[in-house]
């Protein structure tokens, strides 16, 4: 009777996961104490999404500029929510509040 031998082969699995940096800041020109969450630098995995919330006590107009592009109006609601989806590169986001003109 032959003896059975066990052989183990090490298999190395290499996963390449890219991380990107998203930097977000808030300029509160409306002056009512707006805040941004998250603010500052956040590391994210490629393809993921990142949710932002602007707490906007004065119900000022809220705009967003992404990567030095054109400013886009988001809302004057409170809070203002924005999702950056399918992140495939580093991004810089600037949220800006601006006091709405009366009526």
VMD Tcl script that builds the backbone (N, CA, C; Angstrom):
set m [mol new atoms 309]
animate dup $m
set s [atomselect $m all]
$s set {name element resname resid chain x y z} {
  {N N UNK 1 A 0.844 -1.160 0.000}
  {CA C UNK 1 A 0.000 0.000 0.000}
  {C C UNK 1 A 0.897 1.233 0.000}
  {N N UNK 2 A 0.567 2.188 -0.914}
  {CA C UNK 2 A 1.366 3.396 -1.007}
  {C C UNK 2 A 0.918 4.403 0.035}
  {N N UNK 3 A 1.891 5.153 0.466}
  {CA C UNK 3 A 1.629 6.180 1.453}
  {C C UNK 3 A 1.184 7.454 0.722}
  {N N UNK 4 A 0.125 8.091 1.173}
  {CA C UNK 4 A -0.336 9.345 0.581}
  {C C UNK 4 A 0.453 10.500 1.181}
  {N N UNK 5 A 0.864 11.386 0.344}
  {CA C UNK 5 A 1.586 12.559 0.819}
  {C C UNK 5 A 0.723 13.794 0.606}
  {N N UNK 6 A 0.798 14.646 1.551}
  {CA C UNK 6 A 0.058 15.905 1.438}
  {C C UNK 6 A 1.032 16.996 1.035}
  {N N UNK 7 A 0.644 17.759 0.058}
  {CA C UNK 7 A 1.453 18.886 -0.386}
  {C C UNK 7 A 0.613 20.155 -0.266}
  {N N UNK 8 A 1.200 21.144 0.329}
  {CA C UNK 8 A 0.522 22.436 0.460}
  {C C UNK 8 A 1.275 23.458 -0.371}
  {N N UNK 9 A 0.535 24.177 -1.133}
  {CA C UNK 9 A 1.123 25.222 -1.970}
  {C C UNK 9 A 0.628 26.564 -1.457}
  {N N UNK 10 A 1.561 27.452 -1.202}
  {CA C UNK 10 A 1.159 28.783 -0.767}
  {C C UNK 10 A 0.726 29.585 -1.976}
  {N N UNK 11 A -0.426 30.153 -1.862}
  {CA C UNK 11 A -0.937 31.002 -2.930}
  {C C UNK 11 A -0.981 32.428 -2.411}
  {N N UNK 12 A -0.334 33.285 -3.121}
  {CA C UNK 12 A -0.372 34.691 -2.734}
  {C C UNK 12 A -1.392 35.430 -3.577}
  {N N UNK 13 A -2.291 36.099 -2.925}
  {CA C UNK 13 A -3.281 36.901 -3.625}
  {C C UNK 13 A -2.913 38.357 -3.390}
  {N N UNK 14 A -2.731 39.059 -4.464}
  {CA C UNK 14 A -2.371 40.459 -4.364}
  {C C UNK 14 A -3.575 41.303 -4.744}
  {N N UNK 15 A -3.975 42.147 -3.839}
  {CA C UNK 15 A -5.089 43.051 -4.110}
  {C C UNK 15 A -4.538 44.462 -4.217}
  {N N UNK 16 A -4.912 45.121 -5.270}
  {CA C UNK 16 A -4.495 46.501 -5.437}
  {C C UNK 16 A -5.707 47.373 -5.150}
  {N N UNK 17 A -5.625 48.054 -4.054}
  {CA C UNK 17 A -6.706 48.949 -3.661}
  {C C UNK 17 A -6.150 50.359 -3.696}
  {N N UNK 18 A -6.714 51.186 -4.544}
  {CA C UNK 18 A -6.254 52.557 -4.620}
  {C C UNK 18 A -7.050 53.418 -3.649}
  {N N UNK 19 A -6.339 54.295 -3.008}
  {CA C UNK 19 A -6.965 55.248 -2.112}
  {C C UNK 19 A -6.799 56.643 -2.706}
  {N N UNK 20 A -7.787 57.463 -2.482}
  {CA C UNK 20 A -7.741 58.835 -2.941}
  {C C UNK 20 A -8.014 59.770 -1.785}
  {N N UNK 21 A -7.574 61.006 -1.941}
  {CA C UNK 21 A -7.770 62.022 -0.925}
  {C C UNK 21 A -8.859 62.977 -1.394}
  {N N UNK 22 A -9.821 63.219 -0.517}
  {CA C UNK 22 A -10.847 64.229 -0.775}
  {C C UNK 22 A -10.670 65.289 0.308}
  {N N UNK 23 A -10.430 66.522 -0.121}
  {CA C UNK 23 A -10.279 67.625 0.819}
  {C C UNK 23 A -11.492 68.537 0.678}
  {N N UNK 24 A -12.183 68.778 1.766}
  {CA C UNK 24 A -13.385 69.603 1.743}
  {C C UNK 24 A -13.264 70.728 2.758}
  {N N UNK 25 A -13.689 71.915 2.344}
  {CA C UNK 25 A -13.686 73.051 3.258}
  {C C UNK 25 A -14.945 73.881 3.047}
  {N N UNK 26 A -15.211 74.749 4.018}
  {CA C UNK 26 A -16.406 75.588 4.005}
  {C C UNK 26 A -16.001 77.030 4.213}
  {N N UNK 27 A -16.530 77.924 3.377}
  {CA C UNK 27 A -16.390 79.358 3.582}
  {C C UNK 27 A -17.794 79.882 3.881}
  {N N UNK 28 A -17.980 80.383 5.089}
  {CA C UNK 28 A -19.298 80.826 5.549}
  {C C UNK 28 A -19.439 82.331 5.356}
  {N N UNK 29 A -19.601 82.764 4.093}
  {CA C UNK 29 A -19.756 84.197 3.847}
  {C C UNK 29 A -21.117 84.700 4.303}
  {N N UNK 30 A -22.068 83.779 4.509}
  {CA C UNK 30 A -23.372 84.166 5.046}
  {C C UNK 30 A -23.274 84.620 6.493}
  {N N UNK 31 A -22.235 84.153 7.192}
  {CA C UNK 31 A -21.968 84.601 8.552}
  {C C UNK 31 A -22.927 84.117 9.621}
  {N N UNK 32 A -23.614 83.016 9.390}
  {CA C UNK 32 A -24.572 82.521 10.377}
  {C C UNK 32 A -24.090 81.269 11.105}
  {N N UNK 33 A -22.814 80.983 11.040}
  {CA C UNK 33 A -22.272 79.841 11.777}
  {C C UNK 33 A -22.493 78.495 11.118}
  {N N UNK 34 A -22.453 78.456 9.805}
  {CA C UNK 34 A -22.604 77.180 9.090}
  {C C UNK 34 A -21.415 76.272 9.392}
  {N N UNK 35 A -21.631 74.966 9.295}
  {CA C UNK 35 A -20.551 74.000 9.502}
  {C C UNK 35 A -20.651 72.894 8.458}
  {N N UNK 36 A -19.528 72.210 8.247}
  {CA C UNK 36 A -19.426 71.145 7.242}
  {C C UNK 36 A -18.934 69.877 7.908}
  {N N UNK 37 A -19.558 68.746 7.551}
  {CA C UNK 37 A -19.124 67.450 8.075}
  {C C UNK 37 A -19.120 66.437 6.935}
  {N N UNK 38 A -18.023 65.771 6.639}
  {CA C UNK 38 A -16.700 65.959 7.229}
  {C C UNK 38 A -15.995 67.155 6.578}
  {N N UNK 39 A -15.163 67.811 7.345}
  {CA C UNK 39 A -14.357 68.915 6.843}
  {C C UNK 39 A -12.902 68.514 6.956}
  {N N UNK 40 A -12.090 68.941 6.007}
  {CA C UNK 40 A -10.676 68.590 6.022}
  {C C UNK 40 A -10.407 67.445 5.071}
  {N N UNK 41 A -9.396 66.667 5.391}
  {CA C UNK 41 A -8.931 65.586 4.519}
  {C C UNK 41 A -9.564 64.258 4.911}
  {N N UNK 42 A -10.098 63.551 3.913}
  {CA C UNK 42 A -10.676 62.225 4.109}
  {C C UNK 42 A -10.076 61.288 3.068}
  {N N UNK 43 A -9.589 60.131 3.493}
  {CA C UNK 43 A -9.070 59.130 2.562}
  {C C UNK 43 A -10.202 58.170 2.215}
  {N N UNK 44 A -10.364 57.911 0.917}
  {CA C UNK 44 A -11.430 57.029 0.460}
  {C C UNK 44 A -10.867 55.977 -0.491}
  {N N UNK 45 A -11.561 54.873 -0.605}
  {CA C UNK 45 A -11.189 53.792 -1.522}
  {C C UNK 45 A -11.798 54.085 -2.888}
  {N N UNK 46 A -11.047 53.785 -3.932}
  {CA C UNK 46 A -11.518 54.006 -5.300}
  {C C UNK 46 A -12.905 53.409 -5.496}
  {N N UNK 47 A -13.785 54.197 -6.131}
  {CA C UNK 47 A -15.133 53.738 -6.445}
  {C C UNK 47 A -16.148 53.990 -5.357}
  {N N UNK 48 A -15.687 54.426 -4.184}
  {CA C UNK 48 A -16.632 54.647 -3.095}
  {C C UNK 48 A -17.274 56.026 -3.205}
  {N N UNK 49 A -18.203 56.303 -2.313}
  {CA C UNK 49 A -18.889 57.588 -2.247}
  {C C UNK 49 A -18.602 58.229 -0.901}
  {N N UNK 50 A -18.774 59.541 -0.835}
  {CA C UNK 50 A -18.554 60.270 0.409}
  {C C UNK 50 A -19.689 61.270 0.572}
  {N N UNK 51 A -20.375 61.205 1.721}
  {CA C UNK 51 A -21.506 62.085 2.015}
  {C C UNK 51 A -21.046 63.291 2.812}
  {N N UNK 52 A -21.539 64.468 2.445}
  {CA C UNK 52 A -21.243 65.714 3.138}
  {C C UNK 52 A -22.545 66.332 3.636}
  {N N UNK 53 A -22.465 66.989 4.784}
  {CA C UNK 53 A -23.613 67.704 5.323}
  {C C UNK 53 A -23.177 69.098 5.730}
  {N N UNK 54 A -23.879 70.106 5.192}
  {CA C UNK 54 A -23.671 71.487 5.605}
  {C C UNK 54 A -24.830 71.850 6.517}
  {N N UNK 55 A -24.508 72.128 7.782}
  {CA C UNK 55 A -25.515 72.611 8.720}
  {C C UNK 55 A -25.535 74.119 8.550}
  {N N UNK 56 A -26.695 74.644 8.252}
  {CA C UNK 56 A -26.829 75.980 7.715}
  {C C UNK 56 A -27.881 76.760 8.504}
  {N N UNK 57 A -27.548 77.234 9.723}
  {CA C UNK 57 A -28.558 77.842 10.591}
  {C C UNK 57 A -29.266 79.046 9.990}
  {N N UNK 58 A -28.602 79.803 9.121}
  {CA C UNK 58 A -29.218 80.993 8.547}
  {C C UNK 58 A -30.005 80.725 7.283}
  {N N UNK 59 A -30.104 79.438 6.882}
  {CA C UNK 59 A -30.729 79.074 5.609}
  {C C UNK 59 A -30.165 79.890 4.454}
  {N N UNK 60 A -28.844 80.130 4.506}
  {CA C UNK 60 A -28.151 80.825 3.427}
  {C C UNK 60 A -28.106 79.933 2.197}
  {N N UNK 61 A -27.825 80.548 1.059}
  {CA C UNK 61 A -27.618 79.780 -0.169}
  {C C UNK 61 A -26.321 78.998 -0.027}
  {N N UNK 62 A -26.295 77.764 -0.489}
  {CA C UNK 62 A -25.090 76.940 -0.405}
  {C C UNK 62 A -24.680 76.541 -1.814}
  {N N UNK 63 A -23.394 76.798 -2.118}
  {CA C UNK 63 A -22.812 76.463 -3.402}
  {C C UNK 63 A -21.673 75.470 -3.182}
  {N N UNK 64 A -21.327 74.722 -4.233}
  {CA C UNK 64 A -20.176 73.831 -4.168}
  {C C UNK 64 A -19.321 74.041 -5.417}
  {N N UNK 65 A -18.019 74.060 -5.204}
  {CA C UNK 65 A -17.051 74.099 -6.287}
  {C C UNK 65 A -16.193 72.852 -6.149}
  {N N UNK 66 A -16.080 72.074 -7.230}
  {CA C UNK 66 A -15.287 70.854 -7.199}
  {C C UNK 66 A -14.090 71.033 -8.123}
  {N N UNK 67 A -12.897 70.850 -7.561}
  {CA C UNK 67 A -11.649 70.901 -8.329}
  {C C UNK 67 A -11.522 72.185 -9.154}
  {N N UNK 68 A -11.811 73.317 -8.548}
  {CA C UNK 68 A -11.688 74.627 -9.200}
  {C C UNK 68 A -12.596 74.791 -10.413}
  {N N UNK 69 A -13.665 74.015 -10.480}
  {CA C UNK 69 A -14.636 74.169 -11.563}
  {C C UNK 69 A -15.592 75.306 -11.251}
  {N N UNK 70 A -16.691 75.351 -11.954}
  {CA C UNK 70 A -17.698 76.370 -11.718}
  {C C UNK 70 A -18.474 76.063 -10.445}
  {N N UNK 71 A -18.867 77.110 -9.742}
  {CA C UNK 71 A -19.689 76.942 -8.547}
  {C C UNK 71 A -21.092 76.513 -8.970}
  {N N UNK 72 A -21.630 75.537 -8.253}
  {CA C UNK 72 A -22.964 75.014 -8.537}
  {C C UNK 72 A -23.835 75.220 -7.307}
  {N N UNK 73 A -25.016 75.784 -7.500}
  {CA C UNK 73 A -25.960 76.005 -6.406}
  {C C UNK 73 A -26.514 74.676 -5.917}
  {N N UNK 74 A -26.459 74.455 -4.611}
  {CA C UNK 74 A -27.014 73.228 -4.049}
  {C C UNK 74 A -28.402 73.463 -3.468}
  {N N UNK 75 A -28.504 74.405 -2.501}
  {CA C UNK 75 A -29.781 74.557 -1.819}
  {C C UNK 75 A -29.698 75.690 -0.811}
  {N N UNK 76 A -30.851 76.073 -0.270}
  {CA C UNK 76 A -30.888 76.968 0.874}
  {C C UNK 76 A -31.609 76.294 2.037}
  {N N UNK 77 A -31.717 74.973 1.969}
  {CA C UNK 77 A -32.382 74.229 3.041}
  {C C UNK 77 A -31.411 74.012 4.194}
  {N N UNK 78 A -31.886 73.437 5.255}
  {CA C UNK 78 A -31.044 73.152 6.413}
  {C C UNK 78 A -31.430 71.788 6.961}
  {N N UNK 79 A -30.538 70.825 6.963}
  {CA C UNK 79 A -29.180 70.864 6.420}
  {C C UNK 79 A -29.165 70.619 4.914}
  {N N UNK 80 A -28.027 70.916 4.315}
  {CA C UNK 80 A -27.803 70.642 2.899}
  {C C UNK 80 A -26.940 69.396 2.813}
  {N N UNK 81 A -27.376 68.405 2.052}
  {CA C UNK 81 A -26.620 67.161 1.915}
  {C C UNK 81 A -26.131 67.019 0.477}
  {N N UNK 82 A -24.899 66.516 0.355}
  {CA C UNK 82 A -24.297 66.318 -0.962}
  {C C UNK 82 A -23.487 65.033 -0.922}
  {N N UNK 83 A -23.569 64.216 -1.984}
  {CA C UNK 83 A -22.798 62.980 -2.076}
  {C C UNK 83 A -21.878 63.046 -3.291}
  {N N UNK 84 A -20.597 62.857 -3.049}
  {CA C UNK 84 A -19.614 62.724 -4.119}
  {C C UNK 84 A -19.536 61.231 -4.420}
  {N N UNK 85 A -19.951 60.825 -5.621}
  {CA C UNK 85 A -20.095 59.404 -5.946}
  {C C UNK 85 A -18.965 58.888 -6.833}
  {N N UNK 86 A -18.719 57.593 -6.751}
  {CA C UNK 86 A -17.781 56.867 -7.614}
  {C C UNK 86 A -16.444 57.593 -7.741}
  {N N UNK 87 A -15.781 57.776 -6.629}
  {CA C UNK 87 A -14.541 58.546 -6.577}
  {C C UNK 87 A -13.422 57.772 -7.267}
  {N N UNK 88 A -12.834 58.386 -8.298}
  {CA C UNK 88 A -11.793 57.754 -9.108}
  {C C UNK 88 A -10.502 58.558 -9.135}
  {N N UNK 89 A -10.437 59.652 -8.351}
  {CA C UNK 89 A -9.244 60.489 -8.296}
  {C C UNK 89 A -9.333 61.393 -7.072}
  {N N UNK 90 A -8.259 62.100 -6.777}
  {CA C UNK 90 A -8.266 63.070 -5.692}
  {C C UNK 90 A -9.186 64.232 -6.060}
  {N N UNK 91 A -9.833 64.809 -5.039}
  {CA C UNK 91 A -10.740 65.933 -5.273}
  {C C UNK 91 A -10.576 66.973 -4.177}
  {N N UNK 92 A -10.848 68.222 -4.558}
  {CA C UNK 92 A -10.947 69.319 -3.604}
  {C C UNK 92 A -12.334 69.925 -3.750}
  {N N UNK 93 A -13.070 69.985 -2.631}
  {CA C UNK 93 A -14.418 70.532 -2.638}
  {C C UNK 93 A -14.450 71.781 -1.778}
  {N N UNK 94 A -15.049 72.839 -2.292}
  {CA C UNK 94 A -15.245 74.057 -1.534}
  {C C UNK 94 A -16.725 74.343 -1.453}
  {N N UNK 95 A -17.265 74.273 -0.239}
  {CA C UNK 95 A -18.645 74.634 0.006}
  {C C UNK 95 A -18.652 76.099 0.440}
  {N N UNK 96 A -19.577 76.894 -0.093}
  {CA C UNK 96 A -19.657 78.303 0.245}
  {C C UNK 96 A -21.100 78.651 0.588}
  {N N UNK 97 A -21.290 79.382 1.688}
  {CA C UNK 97 A -22.615 79.902 1.998}
  {C C UNK 97 A -22.649 81.371 1.616}
  {N N UNK 98 A -23.808 81.809 1.198}
  {CA C UNK 98 A -23.987 83.208 0.819}
  {C C UNK 98 A -25.376 83.631 1.290}
  {N N UNK 99 A -25.432 84.761 1.954}
  {CA C UNK 99 A -26.704 85.230 2.476}
  {C C UNK 99 A -27.651 85.533 1.324}
  {N N UNK 100 A -28.870 85.006 1.450}
  {CA C UNK 100 A -29.883 85.245 0.424}
  {C C UNK 100 A -30.383 86.682 0.535}
  {N N UNK 101 A -30.575 87.322 -0.600}
  {CA C UNK 101 A -31.124 88.685 -0.605}
  {C C UNK 101 A -32.599 88.642 -0.265}
  {N N UNK 102 A -33.068 89.604 0.502}
  {CA C UNK 102 A -34.496 89.602 0.852}
  {C C UNK 102 A -35.370 89.739 -0.390}
  {N N UNK 103 A -36.452 89.018 -0.367}
  {CA C UNK 103 A -37.448 88.978 -1.251}
  {C C UNK 103 A -37.827 89.214 -2.526}
}
mol reanalyze $m
mol bondsrecalc $m
mol representation Tube
mol addrep $m
